[in-house]
Amino acid sequence: MTLFRTACFGLTLALGAAAAQADTWTLDGAASKLAFGSIKFNDLGEVHSFKSLDGTVGADGAVALGIDLASVETNIDIRNERMVEHVFKNAPRAAISAQIDMAAMEGMAVGESAVMEVEGDLSLLGVEVPLYGDMFVMRLSEDKVMVTTDSMLFLSTADAELDPGVDKLMELASLPNIVRAVPVTLRLMFDADGASG
């Protein structure tokens, strides 16, 4: 419920970096990670993640990032089930979309990095949430780009209209509180389509 923030923004910037070499880019899900935190009892923090991500950047600069909500991993099976049922309402996916100027990053050389501000939209349970944040982008090779959060990102459960589900988690676990500002970090690895590896 927390993670999506800018996953796709970074990707947007980064992939323009090698637009001259590839028309489209695909997320390497195995090498990517989207993690989020939760805080309960005011001072007990835990780290969670989503195990299944996918994404593409089109030749026209259209960015699409998908999160398999059923792949949420909180390290407690019953909590995973409760997240899927009560917070995500058994919805299969969340999506982030953005549009980038594919020519903007053509000058980035292999080994070069930059911090960029990006914007996008999160679509979750029928709610559209505008997103923005700073992303650290590095061109690892002609055919690979890495995008990470440059600073801590936060998602408001109120903005995403997730508070009723969080209230239910509190009730089921007999918790006095769960903080509603969710910290998010991400690491995204993108490969140029058609690259030999």
N, C-alpha and C positions, 0 to 999 in steps of 0.2 A: 504494500500500500504506500510505499514510500519512495520507491526507487526511481522512478522514471525521470525525474526532473530534467536533466539535460543530456541524457544519454545520447540523444540523437543530434544534439546541437554540435557537440564536438565533432561528431562524425561529419556533420555538414561541412565544417571548416576544413577538416583534415583532408577530406577526400578531394576537395578542389585542388589540393596540393599536387596531385599527380594527374590532373585532368588531361594533360598532354599525352600520357601514356595509356590511359584506360578510359573507356566511356562509362563504365559502371563499376561499383564496388560492392562487396558482400562482407557482412560481419562474420568474423571467426568466433562462433559462439563458445567453442571450447577454451579459447584464450581470453575471453571477455568475462567481466564480472560486474554485476550491479548489486551493491550491498546497501542495507539500511539498518538503522538502529531504533531501539525502543527503550524507554526509561519508565520504570514503575517504582512504586514506593519512594518516589522523589529522587532517589540516588542509586538505583540498581539498573545499570545499562546492559543491554544485550545486542549482539550483532546478528542480523539475518541476511538472506540473499535470495535471488531467483536463480535457479539452475539452468533455465532455458531461455535464451535470448536469440533473436534473429533480426537482421536489418539489411537494408540496401540503400545505395545512393544511385539515382538514375543519371543518365547522360544530360538530362535537363536540369539537374540540381535538386530534384525532389528527393527528400530524405524520408525514409520510413523505418521505424524501429519498433519491434514487437516484443512483448513480454508475456510468456506463458504463466498466467497467474497460478495455475495448479502446481507449478514447479517451485513455489515458495518454500524456503528451507529455514525454519526457525530452530532446528536442532531438537525439537520435541514433537513427536508425531501427532499427538492430539492437538497441539497448538497449530500445526500446519493445517489440519483438518478444519479447525475453527476459523482460521484466517480465510481459507477458501470459501467456507460456507457463509460466515457471518460478515466478514469485511468485504470480500470480493463477490459475494452473492452467487457463487458458482459460475461467474463469467469466465470464458476461456482465456481472454487476452485483454491486455491494455496496449495502447499504441501511442507513439510519439511521431509527430510529423513536423517537417520544416522545409524551407526552400533556401537554397544557397546559390551564390554566384560561383559557378565552377571555374571561372577564370581568375577569381580573386587570389587563389593560392598557387597558381602555376609556377611562381618564382621560388617556391620553397625547395631548397636543395636537400639531398639525403643527409641526415644528421642534424638538420636545422629544426628549431622548435619555436613556438610562439604561444602566447596567451591571448585568447580571443573571447569576446562576448558574443553569445549566440542566443537566439530566441526560437521558440517552437511552441507546440500545443500538445498537451497530454489528453488523450481520450480514454476515460475509464468509467464504466458503468453508465454510459450515456452522458457523462459530465465532461465538458471541455474546460481544461485549466491552462491558461497561458503560462509558459515557463521561460525562464531566462537565467543565465549564469555564465561564469568565466570557465573556460576549458583550456587545458594545456594540451597542445597538439605537437606531435613529433613525427617527422618523416623518417621512418626506420630504413626504408629501401625504396627503390623505384616502385615497388609493388605492394608496400605495406605501410600503413599509417596507424599510429597509436594515439588515442584520445583519452585523457583522464580529467577528473575534476581538479581544478586548480586551487580551490578552497572549499570549505565545508558548504554543502548545499542543504536546504531545508524544504520540506513539503508540509504544508498545513493540511491536516486531516479535515478541517472545516472547509477549506477551499475545494477540496476534492470530494466533499460531501460523504466522508467516510465515518463521521463521528458516531452514527447509530451502531455501526458494526463494532467500533472500538468500545462503545458502552457495553455491548453484549459480551465482548471478551472480558471486560472488567467484572461483569456479573458472574460469568461462568467460572472465572478463576478467583473470585472473591478478592479482587484487588481494590484498594482505596483510590487509585488513580493510575492513569497512563498518560504521559506527556503527549500533547497533540502537535508538537512541532517535531517532525521526523528528520533526522540527519541522513544524508544520502551521499554515497561515493560510487564512482564507477570507473571501470577500465574497459575501453573498447578497442578491439583490434580489427582493422579492415584490410582485406586483400583485394587487389585489382582483379577483376574478372578476366579470365583468360591467361593469368600469369602462370608461368611454369613452375613457380615456387622456388 
